[in-house]
C-alpha cells in the first residue's frame, strides 16, 4: 500500500503518475493525485474526469518504466 507521505509528495508536485492495476498496460490509469483516505485515492485523468482507486494498486511516476504486478 502506498504511504501518505508518497501520496502527499505526488499531490504537491503535481507529477503525472501511473496506477498499475493488473498485467495489461492498457488498463493503467494515468493522472495526478487529488486526495486520498485510508482505503482509496482520487486521481484526475487527462480528460478531467476523477476516478477513485484502491490504495493497494501500484503507484509510480509516469516517467519511469512500467512495473507490472509480476515485477514486484
N, C-alpha and C positions, 0 to 999 in steps of 0.2 A: 504494500500500500504506500502511496506517495505521501510524504510528510507535509505538514502545514508550512514549514519553512520553505520547502521547494516550491509549493504552490504560490506562496506569497512572493517569492523571487520572480517566478514567471509572470504573475499579475503586475508587479511593479515595473518590470522591464518591458512588458507588452510584447514579449517574444512569441513568435508563432511556434506552436507545439504540435506534436503528432501524438494521437492516442491510439495505441495498438490494441485492438480488441480480440483478434484471432489471427490465424495464419495467412489470411488474404489481405494483401496491401490495399485492395480496393475498398475494404471495409474500415480502413483507418479514418479517424476524424481529425481534421486539421483546423486550427483556430487559435484563439487566445483565451487565457483563463480570466473569467469574470468573478466568480465566487465559489465557495465550497462549504460543506458542512462535514460531519463525521462520516457520512457514507457516500456522498455524491459531489461531483464537480460540475459547474456550469461553464460551458465553452461556447464562445461566439465564433461561428463559422464565417468564412469569407463572404457568404451571401447574406450576412447579418442575422441569420437565424441562430437561436440559442438552443443548445442541447444539454441535457443532464446525463452525466455518465458516472458509472461506478468508480470509486477510488481504487479498486483493485486492478484496474487495467494498467498497462504500461504507458507512462507519460514521459516523453522525451522531446528535446528541441527538434524542430523540423529540419534544421540544417544538418543534423547528424545523420549518419546512415541508419536505416531502419533496423531495429532489433525486434524480431518476432518472439512470440511466447516460447518457441523451441530453443531460442538462443540464450535464454535467461536461466 
